[in-house]
Amino acid sequence: MYDFTALVTCLVILFYFFTSIRVARARAAFKIGPPAISGNPEFERVFRVQMNTLEWLPIFLPSLWLFAVYVSDKYAALAGLVWIVGRILYMTGYEKAVEKRRPGFLIQSLATGVLLLGSLGTIVWRLM
């Protein structure tokens, strides 16, 4: 069973849902009606956090699950928690200034890289 990875996956989905709610609230606060995605720099930063999270999900989630299956459920979940922390730092940094998003981006990128390369390496090793 992959209980830890499943739990982290639920947390990731909740985080993405949270970013979606933030975009809806920012639209109302800054009077940016759909389908517009620009017009206020603060809104644009909130929107980009959600979109960047969405852009990373198709890379992160398969890597998370492959790592859980081929390497370790607990270590996959741990890397997944690091990814969430990175996304939170990305979000809070981006709220302040565009330049402050980098530390969180680096953390979540590294977590994803560990998951992807760890699972790929294990799969290739098993095939040999």
WOMOLIN-V63914 format. One record per residue. N is the residue number from 1. RES is the residue in three letters. PSI is psi as a letter, one per 40 degrees, with the letter a starting at -180 (* if undefined). OMEGA is omega as a letter, one per 30 degrees, with the letter a starting at -180 (* if undefined). BURIAL is # if it has 24 or more other C-alpha atoms within 12 Angstrom, else .. Layout:
BEGIN
n,res,psi,omega,burial
N,RES,PSI,OMEGA,BURIAL
N,RES,PSI,OMEGA,BURIAL
END
This chain:
BEGIN
n,res,psi,omega,burial
1,MET,i,a,.
2,TYR,f,a,.
3,ASP,d,a,.
4,PHE,d,l,#
5,THR,d,l,#
6,ALA,d,l,#
7,LEU,d,l,.
8,VAL,d,l,#
9,THR,d,l,#
10,CYS,d,l,.
11,LEU,d,l,.
12,VAL,d,l,#
13,ILE,d,l,.
14,LEU,d,l,.
15,PHE,d,l,#
16,TYR,d,l,#
17,PHE,d,l,.
18,PHE,d,l,.
19,THR,d,l,#
20,SER,d,l,.
21,ILE,d,l,.
22,ARG,d,l,#
23,VAL,d,l,#
24,ALA,d,l,#
25,ARG,d,l,.
26,ALA,d,l,#
27,ARG,d,a,#
28,ALA,d,a,.
29,ALA,d,a,.
30,PHE,e,l,.
31,LYS,f,l,.
32,ILE,g,a,.
33,GLY,i,l,.
34,PRO,i,g,.
35,PRO,e,a,.
36,ALA,i,l,.
37,ILE,e,l,#
38,SER,i,l,.
39,GLY,d,l,.
40,ASN,h,a,.
41,PRO,d,l,.
42,GLU,d,l,#
43,PHE,d,a,#
44,GLU,d,l,#
45,ARG,d,l,#
46,VAL,d,l,#
47,PHE,d,a,#
48,ARG,d,l,#
49,VAL,d,l,#
50,GLN,d,a,#
51,MET,d,l,.
52,ASN,d,l,#
53,THR,d,l,#
54,LEU,d,l,.
55,GLU,d,a,.
56,TRP,d,a,#
57,LEU,d,l,#
58,PRO,e,l,.
59,ILE,d,a,#
60,PHE,d,a,#
61,LEU,d,l,#
62,PRO,d,l,#
63,SER,d,l,#
64,LEU,d,a,#
65,TRP,d,l,#
66,LEU,d,l,#
67,PHE,d,l,#
68,ALA,d,a,#
69,VAL,d,a,#
70,TYR,e,a,#
71,VAL,c,a,#
72,SER,h,l,#
73,ASP,d,a,#
74,LYS,d,l,#
75,TYR,d,l,#
76,ALA,d,l,#
77,ALA,d,l,#
78,LEU,d,l,#
79,ALA,d,l,#
80,GLY,d,l,#
81,LEU,d,l,#
82,VAL,d,l,#
83,TRP,d,l,#
84,ILE,d,l,#
85,VAL,d,l,#
86,GLY,d,l,#
87,ARG,d,l,#
88,ILE,d,l,#
89,LEU,d,l,#
90,TYR,d,a,#
91,MET,d,a,#
92,THR,d,l,#
93,GLY,d,a,.
94,TYR,d,l,#
95,GLU,d,a,#
96,LYS,d,a,.
97,ALA,i,a,.
98,VAL,d,a,.
99,GLU,d,a,.
100,LYS,e,l,.
101,ARG,e,a,#
102,ARG,d,a,.
103,PRO,d,l,.
104,GLY,d,l,#
105,PHE,d,l,#
106,LEU,d,a,.
107,ILE,d,a,#
108,GLN,d,l,#
109,SER,d,l,#
110,LEU,d,l,#
111,ALA,d,l,#
112,THR,d,l,#
113,GLY,d,l,#
114,VAL,d,a,#
115,LEU,d,a,#
116,LEU,d,a,#
117,LEU,d,l,#
118,GLY,d,l,#
119,SER,d,l,#
120,LEU,d,l,#
121,GLY,d,a,.
122,THR,d,l,.
123,ILE,d,l,.
124,VAL,d,l,.
125,TRP,d,a,.
126,ARG,d,l,.
127,LEU,d,a,.
128,MET,*,*,.
END
